[in-house]
């Protein structure tokens, strides 16, 4: 009996520790980025699939994964023309996965947007239409007619995986005359620069040259954890949307106005006008004081920088001052406070630090520079 009680206490203790660990893991995997001045930062994944097209899971899994990851907005964009499970799930209503996901998300903060994937050969390839009213009406023989119907329904439309080797053997995003026609008619509003585990450098140039909204999505068909090795420290690619309000209308307005930054494999990709304030909101000065040695004040300043985001920032020192304990390229870990020791060469009550952010990109191999003003406490 004593042995049984001891064993029971031991098992309960293990269970308690395991639950604590699970709770910590559940919290730590939530994606967090700070708000921008005048905008809310919403985490979105607007290209996903379920068994209602070529995915492997029921729509409730997509909802649960999003809540688990701290995603604010999702869309289940089922293929309109490609229905490989129709022998087993013969539902002709292309809105069904949205209806189910919307119902599963009731009572939560998750926003579910109605969407669909127009699935054609290249060009135009695959495109997602968001904020539509009825996916069934997008089933048209002619591809452009499908785009026009989506626009008539008020859709935001973006080009999916333009570098996908399944349709593009070169793996290089190329703008065709048909894509140009779609852009000119206002039928193409955005483009994926990242999809699943791929990055399309040329797509970023296409976005910048044609004023298209920069998008990044998981395009998940199986399980998020398996595809992006989240237990091993990975993360799903997401589009950070800077909205005036937390609502479907707020997301729609931000997407049409191009207020996005993509987070992909710990890289931030977007327009410089949104990248810089996002990074500056993430990296804030906590305090500053001059180091003392043997009771004597030195000319080495300690500057505490707090990173309130989930990104690990890779910084190159572009300041007039060198660093005392780090080389000119270093990292600042997510959700931590780091002390930088700056050799100012004199006792200064204020100065500026400048860093090039090497894991942020706004154009072909171009990285933004941020300035952190330092004021002595």
PABAFI-699481 format. One line per 4 residues: number of its first residue (from 1); their letters; for each residue x, y, z negated of C-alpha. Coordinates in Angstrom, 2 decimals. Layout:
N
NUM) a) X,Y,Z; ... .
//
This chain:
377
1) xxxx) 0.00,0.00,0.00; 2.84,2.40,-0.86; 4.53,1.52,2.43; 1.28,2.23,4.30 .
5) xxxx) 0.85,5.66,2.65; 4.47,6.57,3.37; 4.11,5.51,6.99; 0.85,7.45,7.30 .
9) xxxx) 2.48,10.61,5.93; 5.36,10.13,8.36; 2.99,9.77,11.32; 0.97,12.81,10.24 .
13) xxxx) 4.16,14.86,9.94; 5.25,13.85,13.45; 1.78,14.66,14.80; 1.85,18.09,13.13 .
17) xxxx) 5.27,18.90,14.63; 4.12,17.66,18.04; 1.01,19.85,17.90; 3.11,22.84,16.90 .
21) xxxx) 5.46,22.19,19.82; 2.53,21.77,22.21; 1.02,25.03,21.01; 4.32,26.85,21.52 .
25) xxxx) 4.74,25.36,24.98; 1.19,26.32,25.85; 1.87,29.93,24.84; 5.36,30.25,26.32 .
29) xxxx) 4.39,29.15,29.83; 1.86,31.95,30.25; 3.07,34.42,32.88; 3.49,37.92,31.48 .
33) xxxx) 4.50,41.19,33.10; 3.85,44.69,31.71; 1.31,47.12,33.08; 2.46,50.01,35.25 .
37) xxxx) 1.69,53.65,34.55; -1.96,54.08,35.67; -2.35,50.41,36.71; -3.10,47.05,35.14 .
41) xxxx) -0.77,44.23,36.22; -2.88,41.21,37.18; -1.29,37.82,37.87; -2.89,36.22,40.93 .
45) xxxx) -2.60,32.98,42.92; -4.78,33.44,45.99; -4.00,30.35,48.06; -4.93,27.00,46.50 .
49) xxxx) -6.68,23.80,47.56; -8.91,21.14,46.04; -10.44,17.88,47.29; -12.94,19.98,49.23 .
53) xxxx) -10.27,20.29,51.93; -6.84,18.61,51.71; -6.08,18.98,48.00; -5.84,16.17,45.47 .
57) xxxx) -7.76,17.58,42.50; -11.28,18.66,41.57; -11.81,22.47,41.28; -11.94,22.37,37.47 .
61) xxxx) -8.24,21.44,37.43; -7.38,24.62,39.35; -9.29,26.65,36.77; -7.65,24.90,33.82 .
65) xxxx) -4.15,25.24,35.34; -4.70,28.97,35.88; -5.88,29.54,32.31; -2.96,27.46,31.01 .
69) xxxx) -0.49,29.61,33.02; -2.06,32.94,32.08; -3.15,33.63,35.68; -5.80,36.36,35.89 .
73) xxxx) -7.19,35.76,39.38; -7.41,32.72,41.68; -9.01,31.77,44.97; -9.64,28.24,46.25 .
77) xxxx) -9.09,28.77,49.96; -10.25,25.50,51.50; -9.51,24.79,55.15; -12.56,25.50,57.29 .
81) xxxx) -11.54,23.32,60.22; -9.53,20.64,58.41; -11.55,18.34,56.14; -9.60,15.09,55.65 .
85) xxxx) -11.74,13.91,52.69; -15.09,14.27,54.42; -15.65,10.49,54.49; -15.59,10.48,50.69 .
89) xxxx) -16.82,14.01,49.96; -19.26,14.75,52.80; -20.36,18.21,51.62; -20.90,20.49,54.60 .
93) xxxx) -21.11,23.64,52.48; -17.69,25.31,52.70; -18.57,27.42,49.64; -18.88,24.41,47.33 .
97) xxxx) -15.40,24.52,45.75; -15.83,28.22,44.99; -19.24,27.62,43.41; -17.81,24.90,41.18 .
101) xxxx) -14.70,26.88,40.21; -16.79,29.95,39.45; -19.02,27.88,37.17; -16.05,26.24,35.41 .
105) xxxx) -14.52,29.69,34.77; -17.66,31.05,33.09; -16.98,32.21,29.55; -13.28,32.82,30.30 .
109) xxxx) -11.36,35.88,31.50; -10.39,34.19,34.77; -11.60,35.94,37.95; -12.47,33.53,40.77 .
113) xxxx) -12.64,35.03,44.27; -14.50,33.43,47.16; -12.10,32.63,49.99; -11.42,30.29,52.90 .
117) xxxx) -8.53,29.33,55.16; -8.95,29.85,58.90; -6.90,26.92,60.19; -5.68,27.21,63.78 .
121) xxxx) -2.64,26.39,65.88; 0.09,29.02,66.09; -0.69,31.69,67.09; -2.49,32.80,65.01 .
125) xxxx) -1.73,29.86,62.69; -3.35,29.70,59.24; -4.84,32.73,57.51; -6.74,33.26,54.28 .
129) xxxx) -9.88,35.39,54.12; -10.70,36.67,50.61; -13.83,38.37,49.24; -16.05,36.76,51.88 .
133) xxxx) -19.79,36.26,51.37; -20.30,32.93,53.16; -17.47,30.65,54.31; -19.78,28.68,56.59 .
137) xxxx) -20.23,31.65,58.91; -16.48,31.76,59.59; -16.61,28.45,61.47; -16.29,29.72,65.05 .
141) xxxx) -14.95,28.16,68.22; -12.82,31.19,69.00; -10.23,32.15,66.36; -10.64,35.90,66.80 .
145) xxxx) -14.39,35.53,66.30; -13.64,33.89,62.92; -11.42,36.85,61.96; -14.07,39.33,63.08 .
149) xxxx) -16.77,37.57,61.08; -14.51,37.65,58.02; -13.96,41.38,58.50; -17.73,41.90,58.88 .
153) xxxx) -18.08,40.28,55.46; -15.56,42.74,53.99; -12.67,40.29,53.81; -9.03,40.96,53.06 .
157) xxxx) -7.15,38.65,55.46; -3.53,37.55,55.21; -1.29,35.36,57.35; -0.25,32.17,55.57 .
161) xxxx) 3.25,30.63,55.64; 4.36,32.29,58.93; 7.67,30.40,58.68; 6.08,26.94,58.20 .
165) xxxx) 8.09,24.37,60.16; 4.93,22.32,60.61; 3.94,24.86,63.27; 7.14,26.83,63.73 .
169) xxxx) 10.14,24.57,64.33; 12.57,27.50,63.94; 11.28,28.33,60.48; 11.54,32.01,61.48 .
173) xxxx) 8.49,34.28,61.21; 7.71,35.87,64.57; 5.02,38.39,65.41; 3.11,37.33,68.54 .
177) xxxx) 0.98,39.53,70.77; -2.10,37.88,69.24; -0.95,38.81,65.73; -0.33,42.35,66.92 .
181) xxxx) -3.88,42.44,68.29; -5.22,41.25,64.93; -3.25,43.96,63.13; -4.39,46.65,65.56 .
185) xxxx) -8.04,45.63,65.06; -7.67,45.63,61.28; -8.17,41.86,61.19; -4.85,41.11,59.47 .
189) xxxx) -4.10,42.98,56.25; -1.33,40.99,54.58; 1.33,38.32,55.05; 2.88,35.68,52.81 .
193) xxxx) 6.58,36.27,52.26; 6.66,33.25,49.96; 4.58,30.09,50.12; 5.01,27.12,47.82 .
197) xxxx) 8.83,26.70,47.64; 9.77,28.66,50.78; 10.81,32.28,51.38; 10.33,34.07,54.71 .
201) xxxx) 12.83,36.94,55.06; 11.46,37.91,58.47; 7.92,38.04,57.08; 9.04,40.78,54.70 .
205) xxxx) 10.29,42.80,57.67; 7.01,42.18,59.50; 5.14,43.43,56.43; 7.25,46.58,56.17 .
209) xxxx) 7.05,47.37,59.88; 3.28,46.86,60.12; 2.11,48.12,56.73; 0.91,44.67,55.67 .
213) xxxx) 0.40,43.77,52.02; 3.17,41.55,50.63; 1.80,38.23,49.34; 3.20,35.15,47.59 .
217) xxxx) 1.20,32.04,46.67; 1.50,28.49,45.39; -0.56,26.91,48.21; -0.87,24.05,45.75 .
221) xxxx) -2.50,20.79,46.83; -1.43,18.48,44.00; -0.51,19.52,40.46; 1.14,22.84,39.65 .
225) xxxx) 3.44,21.23,37.06; 4.79,18.68,39.51; 5.22,21.02,42.45; 7.08,23.75,40.56 .
229) xxxx) 8.64,21.72,37.73; 7.12,23.93,35.07; 8.11,21.54,32.23; 11.70,21.91,33.49 .
233) xxxx) 11.57,25.72,33.38; 10.10,26.54,36.79; 7.12,28.77,37.49; 4.43,28.99,40.13 .
237) xxxx) 4.89,31.79,42.69; 2.34,34.54,42.13; 1.34,37.91,43.49; 1.35,40.63,40.84 .
241) xxxx) -1.52,42.96,41.75; -1.58,46.50,40.35; -5.25,47.29,39.87; -7.13,50.25,38.49 .
245) xxxx) -9.50,47.90,36.69; -9.71,44.23,35.75; -12.41,43.17,38.21; -12.84,41.64,41.64 .
249) xxxx) -13.32,45.13,43.08; -10.14,46.28,41.37; -8.17,43.41,42.92; -9.69,44.04,46.36 .
253) xxxx) -8.83,47.75,46.27; -5.23,47.00,45.21; -4.72,44.39,47.95; -6.04,46.65,50.71 .
257) xxxx) -3.75,49.43,49.45; -0.70,47.16,49.27; -0.11,47.46,45.52; 1.64,44.12,45.02 .
261) xxxx) 4.91,42.50,43.98; 5.62,38.79,44.45; 7.35,36.74,41.73; 9.02,33.70,43.29 .
265) xxxx) 11.79,31.51,41.83; 12.68,34.36,39.46; 12.88,36.85,42.35; 10.72,39.94,42.69 .
269) xxxx) 9.73,40.96,46.22; 7.70,44.01,47.14; 7.67,47.63,48.16; 10.23,49.76,46.35 .
273) xxxx) 7.53,52.12,45.07; 6.05,49.26,43.02; 9.19,47.25,42.30; 10.98,50.11,40.53 .
277) xxxx) 8.17,51.04,38.08; 7.55,47.34,37.37; 11.21,46.78,36.45; 11.43,50.04,34.52 .
281) xxxx) 8.30,49.08,32.57; 9.90,45.69,31.85; 13.31,47.02,30.71; 12.98,49.66,28.01 .
285) xxxx) 15.55,51.20,25.68; 15.00,50.11,22.10; 17.71,52.11,20.28; 21.25,53.46,20.71 .
289) xxxx) 24.12,54.10,18.31; 27.91,54.36,18.51; 30.02,51.45,17.27; 32.21,52.02,14.21 .
293) xxxx) 35.48,50.23,13.38; 37.23,50.48,10.01; 34.88,53.28,9.12; 35.76,55.27,12.25 .
297) xxxx) 33.25,56.03,14.97; 34.29,54.83,18.44; 33.36,55.94,21.93; 31.53,52.70,22.63 .
301) xxxx) 27.76,53.05,22.52; 25.43,50.18,21.62; 22.28,50.34,23.73; 19.50,47.89,22.93 .
305) xxxx) 17.43,46.93,25.99; 14.16,45.03,25.57; 12.86,42.91,28.45; 9.09,42.55,28.03 .
309) xxxx) 8.58,40.45,31.18; 8.97,36.79,32.16; 11.67,37.60,34.73; 15.35,37.05,34.03 .
313) xxxx) 16.86,40.21,35.51; 20.19,40.01,37.34; 21.78,43.45,37.09; 24.83,45.04,38.67 .
317) xxxx) 26.22,48.01,36.76; 26.21,51.10,39.02; 26.70,53.58,36.18; 29.61,55.94,35.68 .
321) xxxx) 30.54,53.88,32.62; 31.92,50.36,32.31; 30.71,47.69,29.91; 32.64,46.50,26.85 .
325) xxxx) 31.39,42.90,26.49; 30.00,42.07,29.95; 31.21,42.11,33.53; 29.54,44.43,36.00 .
329) xxxx) 27.03,41.70,37.00; 25.07,40.18,34.12; 21.60,38.92,33.21; 18.94,40.01,30.75 .
333) xxxx) 16.77,37.14,29.60; 12.97,37.34,29.51; 11.13,38.51,26.40; 14.34,39.28,24.50 .
337) xxxx) 16.34,42.27,23.29; 19.93,42.56,24.52; 22.62,44.93,23.24; 24.83,46.47,25.92 .
341) xxxx) 28.11,48.03,24.74; 28.86,51.03,26.98; 32.28,52.72,27.16; 31.19,56.34,27.53 .
345) xxxx) 34.67,57.86,27.09; 33.26,60.51,24.79; 30.62,60.93,22.11; 27.46,61.71,24.13 .
349) xxxx) 24.00,62.44,22.78; 22.44,61.42,26.09; 23.44,59.74,29.36; 21.96,57.64,32.16 .
353) xxxx) 22.53,53.98,32.96; 22.05,52.81,36.53; 21.68,49.21,37.61; 21.08,47.54,40.94 .
357) xxxx) 18.57,44.71,40.43; 20.00,41.84,42.46; 17.00,39.52,42.10; 14.58,42.14,43.41 .
361) xxxx) 14.16,42.83,47.14; 12.20,45.46,49.07; 13.65,44.91,52.57; 16.09,42.59,54.32 .
365) xxxx) 18.83,42.04,51.69; 18.13,45.40,50.06; 17.85,45.69,46.28; 16.39,48.56,44.25 .
369) xxxx) 18.36,50.64,41.76; 16.83,51.64,38.43; 17.83,54.37,36.00; 17.49,53.97,32.23 .
373) xxxx) 17.87,57.29,30.37; 19.69,56.83,27.05; 19.13,59.27,24.18; 21.05,58.92,20.92 .
377) x) 18.77,58.17,17.97 .
//
